[in-house]
């Protein structure tokens, strides 16, 4: 994996990890479920990460667009 791609993967993982931590904290402290938009955002980041790792766009993402 090239250094640039590696840095992009690390960046995506850090973002997703932080978002999931915040969602978990809200759930544990306030018993609040995350908003649907927050979940969609994290899912979009995970899909982008998967596409980056695969080196191609997924068929599902194309179908949704």
C-alpha positions in Angstrom: 0.0 0.0 0.0 1.4 3.4 -1.0 2.3 5.9 1.7 -0.5 8.3 0.6 -3.1 5.6 0.6 -1.9 4.5 4.0 -2.3 8.0 5.3 -5.8 8.3 3.9 -6.8 5.0 5.5 -5.4 6.1 8.9 -7.3 9.4 8.6 -10.6 7.6 7.8 -10.1 5.2 10.7 -9.3 7.9 13.2 -12.5 9.8 12.1 -14.7 6.7 12.3 -13.2 5.7 15.7 -13.8 9.2 17.1 -17.4 9.2 15.9 -18.1 5.8 17.3 -16.5 6.8 20.7 -18.8 9.8 20.8 -21.9 7.7 20.0 -20.9 5.2 22.6 -20.4 7.9 25.2 -23.8 9.3 24.5 -25.4 5.9 24.8 -23.6 5.0 28.1 -24.0 8.4 29.8 -27.3 9.6 28.6 -29.0 6.5 27.3 -29.5 8.3 24.0 -29.3 6.6 20.6 -27.3 8.5 17.9 -29.3 10.3 15.3 -29.9 8.7 12.0 -27.7 11.3 10.2 -24.8 10.6 12.5 -25.1 6.9 11.7 -25.3 7.6 8.0 -22.2 9.7 8.2 -20.2 7.0 9.9 -21.5 4.4 7.4 -20.5 6.7 4.5 -17.0 7.0 6.0 -16.7 3.3 6.3 -17.8 2.8 2.7 -15.3 5.4 1.6 -12.6 3.5 3.5 -13.6 0.2 1.9 -13.5 1.7 -1.5 -10.1 3.2 -0.8 -8.8 -0.2 0.3 -10.3 -2.0 -2.6 -9.1 0.6 -5.1 -12.4 0.8 -6.9 -15.9 2.1 -6.3 -18.5 -0.3 -5.1 -21.5 -1.3 -7.2 -23.8 -0.5 -4.3 -22.6 3.1 -4.0 -23.1 3.5 -7.8 -26.6 2.1 -7.5 -27.6 4.5 -4.7 -26.3 7.6 -6.5 
